[in-house]
Amino acid sequence: MQWLGPVTSRRMFGGTGLFLEGLMFALIVENTLYLKADTATRGDFDALGLPPFSYQRNGRDIALSYFQAPDEALDDRDLLIDWANRAYAAAMRAAAAKGGLKRG
C-alpha cells in the first residue's frame, strides 16, 4: 500500500497494523485485510456483509472497528485505494474525536 503514502507497520492483535502518517487504518490478520470503519463508513461494510475483526479476551469476543476488505478490492488497485482512503479518513476522524491526531 505504499502508493497511499509512507505506510509503516507494527505487530497488533496477533497480526500487523498498517499506519499512514501515524494513524492505524488497516490490520492484516491471518492473510485477511481489515479496514478502519466508523459511523460514516460502516454501512458500506454492512451492505456487503463484511464482518468486523474480533478476538477473544477473558472468554469474551471483542469486535474492533476494523472490517474485512471486500474481495473485489483485493483484485482492483483503484478500488483498493478508494477503500483504503476511506479507512484512513475514518482513522483521522477517530483521532480528531479523541482530542487530536496521535502520531507515532
Secondary structure, 3 states (H helix, E strand, C coil): CHHHCCEEEEEECCEEEEEECCEEEEEEECCEEEEECCCCCHHHHHHCCCCEEEEEECCEEEEEEEEECCHHHHCCHHHHHHHHHHHHHHHHHHHHHCCCCCCC
